[in-house]
Amino acid sequence: MKKLNVKNNEAAIYGVGGLGEIGKNTYGIQFQDEIILIDAGIKFPEDDLLGVDYVIPDYQYLVDNKDKIKALVITHGHEDHIGGVPYLMKVLNVPIYAGPLAMALIKNKLEEHGLLNSVELHEISDKSVLKFRKMKVSFFRTTHSIPDTVGIAVHTPVGVIVETGDYKFDLTPVTNQPPDLQEMARLGAEGVLCLMSDSTNAEKPIWTHSEKWVGNSIAHIFDQIQDRIIFATFASNISRIKTACDNAMAHGRKIAVFGRSMDAAIVNGRELGYLDIPDDAFVDAHDLQSLPANKTLILCTGSQGEPMAALSRIANGTHRQISIQPGDTVIFSSNPIPGNTTSVNSVINKLEEAGANVIHGRVNNIHTSGHGGQEEQKLMLRLMKPKFFMPIHGEYRMLKIHTELAEQCGVPMDHSFIMQNGDVLALSKDNARMAGHFQAGDVYIDGSGIGDIGSIVLRDRQLLSEEGIVVVVATINLHNQEIQSGPDILSRGFVYMRESGELLDEGRRLVFKTIRKAMRAKKATESSIRNAVIDDLQEFLYDKTERHPMILPMLIMNGNQK
């Protein structure tokens, strides 16, 4: 078991995920034999992680210390904060505390994984207080692009440690859940030992626009459009969904919902009171054709260009119930997540080609970030007045800029700590120091497999995607040193076989000689013959094509072998 280099009179804070990256937010606050976990998120894979669905943190340190973990507390219901919950619960069964919407989303995830009845769940509000033997947890309301967002204050014997979660200071939120400035100021007045604060927009010297500002822009767009509207946004952005639906009802439009996650968002939003939409405002897909174009709103997923989402299938002409009609207006009410820009642009192009008018981008004022810019980050620092500062939720450059903002707000630079996942910060009442490191790498999820995709598999996938594969098939009798059939060469993703007959014939002759020579060796084995084929054919193909396809020999062994 990994033991931290932390003294009995010190609290420890660390990121299992979420430091130096966007996503995988999973943080620990530890005092002696008690650990409070904050969030359990996933990260969406970069382009080089071929075939990987999600990335989660390596939970080994938490597993080694599972008896110390008293609670998993959740700041809000976005995937980069709750997406890892079912995977974490498979190795740690600890009580979960979350607000109403986050809890509804977590229940859905646990049910999908068959864990709902085995996990202890507690719904909290921003007024809740959790008491443990040595630590206490309180909450304060913040605003983000999803309802029921809270910051978390962990009261340890050496001082209060505050983790803001994702936040901005939206003073006119659509959901009527304004940030609790008084509680933040009270925490600051009583003394905050360390602030862990969202760094996502640390590069932007702005005050992020309110959701109400976006609402005004969307209302103006609805006033201008006389034909059918297709509205795409994040299913988790209940505020944006509410704005779209309210404007649809104000203009006498019926609402058709497409996408499983959007359906779930509507159900959760109505049940929890965030969406006031009567049953008769909705219309089934098969009834759309009977309504005038100016009396319909199609609300769908796919604002990030996801290939299987409703909007992508509409754009591709493969959706069973909807096709683009002349005069349609498609509204992208989100900005592309880094890495998704190409996919989003592709969908926009296809929609335009099909005859739709597409409204997207910052110039149309139809999206605002859920994260505060520099001005809000400075306000949080001034409200909390921390003795020490640890920027979280951001890539390195964002964390670095955030420490510079903290210095401007009275936190000495040597009191700020830019950390990596697995780094441990030890805090006493008056001092902070780096106290070691534990393993906190990435674990890849591919389908139902967790952690069975490693660097070698990814390297093979990269090679296959870039260079293709060449399969060599031969039947041999090693005992008699005979090639009984073949060798045959098959190419997939390397060269087009019909047009490369001469190259493949020459390759076959080379492989024939290679196998005969390898079989005559004193200690010839199937493995040694395979390796000889790979080496000789790879050298030959590179010499001819300057490419390195994956070589896969399939040797069928007949007769009694050596």
Secondary structure, 3 states (H helix, E strand, C coil): CCCCCCCCCCEEEEEEECECECCCCEEEEEECCEEEEECCCCECCCCCCCCCCEEEECCHHHHHCHHHEEEEECCCCCHHHHCCHHHHHHHCCCCEEECHHHHHHHHHHHHHCCCHHHCCEEECCCCCEEECCCCEEEEEECECCCCCCEEEEEEECCEEEEECCCCECCCCCCCCCCCCHHHHHHHHHHCEEEEEEECCCCCCCCCCCCHHHHHHHHHHHHHHCCCCEEEECCCCCHHHHHHHHHHHHHCCCEEEEECHHHHHHHHHHHHCCCCCCCHHHECCHHHHHHCCHHHEEEEECCCCCCCCCHHHHHHHCCCCCCCCCCCCEEEECCCCCCCCHHHHHHHHHHHHHCCCEEECCHHHCCCCCCCCCHHHHHHHHHHHCEEEEEEECECHHHHHHHHHHHHHCCCCHHHECCCCCCEEEEECCCCEEEEEECCCCEEEEECCEECCCCHHHHHHHHHHHHHCEEEEEEEEECCCCEEEEEEEEEEECCCCHHHCHHHHHHHHHHHHHHHHHHHCCCCCCHHHHHHHHHHHHHHHHHHHHCCCCEEEEEEEECCCCC
